[in-house]
């Protein structure tokens, strides 16, 4: 080893840049936060090549005096701290003073600034850490910072950057978070010639959140306002029905600073635990306000982590506030009867047995359906027909059109329950029926709440979630059919516009070839729009635009762009979900039998593609334990 030496400034700045400047989004974050700290009422951001070639941030803030311009680019130079005590009572976004120094060491930087009431603008330039002279120039009040050719002198770092779609998505995500926390400021974001975000000043906090994340709250929103002596919690959350596959749609701010505190986010997850399926995450934007002296933001160079003095009390505040809001909304947690229930065992291979069973409902009104729900029944019948369109593509060899009479008294004849016909080439042949299949053991069946099917068996009952059950069946059939037979496309007479968020719009362009492989043809229409021109023939009539929109929006929430295989899986899941019967659909008796028969033609129908259980059984022994009969 050599002797210890002080690192040259250019090397030290590049090391610092590795902590602060990871990608274009990091640069935008630092520059926009500087503009906010300068008292700006408007901040405009322009990108070229997702920020790799150019990032320009213009504000109308206080500006920088000409003699301070060289210091603005120097390491650990700041106007936001004067004493050590200031470090523990911060009211600004930036304070370390290394951001601009780090940026100018790995890019070409030009700053033009006019301090308030000075009437003159001055500029300074830096290239790879070499700072030039201050010169007078033309300029407007405020500050303009241009960052060109990011990482031009660190090619290894530049190679780690993603494509334009991925980098722009990261900028949008960061930009939306900062804009949400500062509704009094006007923001705009332009990528090339296209304006992606344009927000007016002096918005109400809720209006700003919905303007930025309205697509996340399409199923409604619930406002939160909770006050305690040590903290204040405001924000908006979505109902449990709007759950997502990851936590990226759940944002938390501490004193307007977006943070990633897993512990505090866990408080929200615990509040939603009784309302969400396993592996799903809630949607929300929460703003926590605490005394600046009770929070340490000097934990991480990027300031995305904080340390709270009243952490335990704040955890309880968040959990109780979210839980209370969900309960007051009328969403109640389920009743858990213990650990004795469980998924049904998987069906055994076919033995050629043809079962028959009798439906024996008690005398009196039929217990299957609400006879007054004519509208629901019509809607359910319409959805059932749409589902059959998918089945025509995925399982034309399976007979599902059975003529079944519902007995209304004990004396009526038994119902024919012959199994569906399957050809020797049918890939599901080996996985179906057994003497112990559900239909062979059924003594009666009925629908509860137009959502659940209950089948009486010799040893208890089986409860089925009709949507999750049907969704799993369609998923398996689609997955196996599409793998061996590319879908045919049909062009739409009138192209359908897709209403997409910024991130989803970028994915539509980046994955247009993969979408085409599934039969969906999308293309840009003007600078800010995307249209759907062709759909696969298996697409459910009238729902193809919804399928593509929801698919892209869900994928846009992911941390990394999806692979073609992930896209394919999500596509199949989405089509199966949209084609499946829904909770609230009133089913006719023959439709219930169709569904159960079809379920016995596919394997693994005991959980839906999202992991929710589809089928549970409850034995008489379990019932006796619940009612303390044994």
PEBELRA-V596164 format. One record per backbone hydrogen bond with DSSP energy under -0.5 kcal/mol. NH is the residue of the N-H (numbers start at 1). CO is the residue of the C=O. Records with the same first field share a line. If there is no record, write none. Layout:
# PEBELRA-V596164
NH: CO / CO
This chain:
# PEBELRA-V596164
12: 8
13: 9
14: 10
15: 11
16: 12
17: 13
18: 14
19: 15 / 16
20: 16
21: 17
22: 20
26: 23
27: 23
28: 24
29: 25
30: 26
31: 27
32: 28
33: 29
34: 30
35: 31
36: 32
37: 33
38: 34
39: 36
40: 35
43: 186
44: 58
45: 188
46: 56
47: 190
48: 54
51: 48
52: 49
53: 48
54: 48
55: 147
56: 46
57: 145
58: 44
59: 143
60: 42
62: 38
68: 65
69: 65 / 66
72: 68
73: 69 / 70
74: 71
76: 97
77: 74 / 97
86: 83
87: 83 / 84
88: 85
89: 86
102: 98
103: 99
104: 100
105: 101
106: 102 / 103
108: 148
109: 107 / 126
110: 146
111: 124
112: 144
113: 122
114: 142
116: 62
118: 115
119: 115
121: 137
122: 113
123: 135
124: 111
126: 109
127: 130
128: 107
129: 104
130: 127
131: 129
132: 125
135: 123
137: 121
142: 114
143: 59
144: 112
145: 57
146: 110
147: 55
148: 108 / 146
149: 53
150: 52
151: 106
152: 106 / 149
154: 151
157: 154
158: 154
159: 155
160: 156 / 157
161: 158
167: 163
168: 164
169: 165
170: 166
171: 167
172: 168
173: 169
174: 170
175: 171
176: 172
177: 173
178: 174
179: 175
180: 176
181: 177
182: 178 / 179
185: 182
186: 41
187: 199
188: 43
189: 197
190: 45
191: 194
192: 47 / 190
194: 191
196: 189 / 194
197: 189
199: 187
202: 184
203: 183
208: 204
209: 205
210: 206
211: 207
212: 208
213: 209
214: 210
216: 213
217: 213 / 214
218: 215
220: 217
222: 237
224: 235
226: 233
228: 231
232: 289
233: 226
234: 287
235: 224
236: 285
237: 222
238: 283
242: 239
243: 240
244: 281
249: 246
250: 247
251: 249 / 284
252: 259
253: 286
254: 257
255: 253 / 288
257: 254
258: 256
259: 252
260: 304
262: 260
265: 261
266: 262
267: 263
268: 264
269: 265
270: 266
271: 267
272: 268
273: 269
275: 272
276: 272
280: 277
281: 244
284: 249
285: 236
286: 251
287: 234
288: 253 / 286
289: 232 / 287
290: 288
294: 291
295: 292
296: 307
297: 295
299: 305
300: 297
303: 300
307: 296
309: 294
311: 308
314: 310
315: 311
316: 312
317: 313
318: 314
319: 315
320: 316
321: 317
322: 318
323: 319
324: 320
325: 321
326: 322
327: 323
328: 324
329: 325
330: 327
331: 326
332: 330
334: 274
336: 334
337: 335
341: 338
342: 617
355: 353
357: 415
360: 358 / 443
371: 369
373: 370
374: 372
377: 373
378: 374
379: 375
380: 376
381: 377
382: 378
383: 379
384: 380
385: 381
386: 382
387: 383
388: 384
389: 385
390: 386
391: 387
392: 388
393: 389 / 390
394: 390
395: 391
398: 395
399: 397
400: 398
402: 400
404: 402
407: 405
412: 409
415: 357
426: 423
429: 426
431: 428
432: 428 / 429
433: 600
437: 434
441: 437 / 438
442: 438 / 439
443: 456
444: 456
446: 454
447: 368
448: 452
451: 448
452: 448
453: 464
454: 446
455: 453 / 462
456: 444 / 454
457: 460
458: 441
460: 457
461: 618
462: 455
463: 616
464: 453
465: 614
466: 451 / 464
469: 465
470: 466
471: 467
472: 468
473: 469
474: 470
475: 471
476: 472
477: 473
478: 474
479: 475
480: 476
481: 477
482: 478
483: 479
484: 480 / 481
485: 481
490: 535
492: 533
496: 532
497: 495
498: 530
499: 497
500: 498
505: 501
506: 502
507: 503
508: 504
509: 505
510: 506
511: 507
512: 509
515: 511
516: 512
517: 513
518: 514 / 515
519: 516
520: 515
521: 519 / 534
522: 520
523: 531
525: 529
530: 498
531: 523
532: 496
533: 521 / 531
534: 521
535: 490
537: 488
539: 536
543: 540
547: 543
548: 544
549: 545
550: 546
551: 547
552: 548
553: 549
554: 550
555: 551
556: 552
557: 554
558: 555
567: 563
568: 564
569: 565
570: 566
571: 567
572: 568
573: 569
574: 570
575: 571
576: 572
577: 573
578: 574
579: 575
580: 576
584: 450
585: 582
586: 584
587: 585
591: 588
592: 588
593: 589
594: 590
595: 591
596: 592
597: 593
598: 594
599: 595
600: 596 / 597
601: 598
602: 599
608: 612
611: 608
614: 606
615: 606
616: 463
617: 342
618: 461
620: 459
623: 619
624: 620
625: 621
626: 622
627: 623
628: 625
629: 624
630: 624
